[in-house]
Amino acid sequence: MIIQSNLLTIQGQCCNIFEQSRQDHVRRRLCCQLSVRISIELGTTLGWQQYVGMNGVRMGWDQFGESAPAADIIKEIDFTADRAVRMYRAAYVESSVVQ
């Protein structure tokens, strides 16, 4: 199954920099026009709730102390595009949030 939708991608290397530099049109789109939101962060999901909202999906890794080559960690925690799609479907498609 291919999920088709309008997609707004916002890259934020650092939330502080993003907050200082984002333009008004990005702020309006985040606040008003997007009902389906997912953040993907190879790190903590802390802080992303303010962008994805209470019903948004946050994909990340909220545990600390892992030590291995990056490729091994990514495989171990299933940090893949397929997982992001599964999380999206579970939250929005299968729950009938998106019509």
C-alpha positions in Angstrom: 0.0 0.0 0.0 1.3 3.4 -0.9 0.2 6.3 1.4 -0.4 9.4 -0.6 -0.7 12.8 1.1 0.6 16.3 1.1 3.8 16.3 3.0 5.5 19.2 4.8 9.0 18.3 5.8 10.7 20.6 8.3 14.3 19.8 9.2 15.3 21.0 12.6 18.9 20.2 13.6 18.3 22.0 16.9 15.0 23.0 18.4 16.5 26.3 19.6 17.8 27.2 16.2 14.6 26.1 14.6 12.6 28.3 17.0 14.7 31.3 16.3 14.8 31.0 12.5 11.4 29.6 11.4 9.4 31.9 9.3 5.8 32.9 9.9 4.4 30.7 7.1 6.0 27.6 8.7 4.5 28.6 12.1 1.1 29.0 10.6 1.2 25.6 8.8 2.4 23.9 12.0 -0.3 25.4 14.1 -3.3 25.4 11.8 -3.2 23.3 8.7 -1.7 20.0 9.7 -3.8 17.4 11.4 -1.5 14.5 10.9 1.9 14.9 12.4 4.9 12.7 13.0 8.4 13.5 14.3 11.3 11.3 13.5 14.4 11.8 15.7 17.3 9.4 16.2 17.5 10.5 19.7 15.1 11.5 22.4 11.5 12.5 21.5 11.6 15.1 24.3 10.5 18.4 23.0 8.8 17.2 19.8 5.3 17.1 21.4 5.1 20.9 21.0 5.4 20.5 17.3 3.3 17.3 16.7 0.6 18.0 19.3 -1.1 15.7 21.7 -2.3 13.3 19.0 1.0 13.4 17.0 3.3 10.5 16.6 6.9 10.8 17.9 9.4 8.2 16.7 12.7 8.2 18.6 14.7 6.6 21.2 14.1 7.6 24.8 16.5 5.2 26.5 20.1 6.0 27.3 23.3 3.9 27.7 23.3 2.0 24.4 26.8 1.5 23.1 27.6 0.0 19.7 28.3 1.1 16.1 25.4 3.3 14.8 24.3 0.7 12.3 23.9 -1.9 15.0 21.9 0.4 17.2 19.6 1.5 14.3 19.0 -2.2 13.5 18.4 -3.1 17.1 15.8 -0.4 17.7 14.2 -0.8 14.2 14.7 2.8 13.3 13.6 2.5 9.8 11.2 4.1 7.3 9.1 0.9 7.5 8.7 1.5 11.2 7.7 5.2 10.6 5.0 4.0 8.2 3.8 1.4 10.7 3.5 4.0 13.4 1.7 6.4 11.0 -0.8 3.7 10.0 -1.4 2.6 13.6 -2.1 6.1 14.7 -3.9 7.5 11.8 -5.1 4.9 9.3 -6.1 2.0 11.4 -7.6 4.2 14.1 -9.7 6.0 11.4 -8.4 9.4 12.4 -7.6 10.1 8.7 -10.5 9.8 6.4 
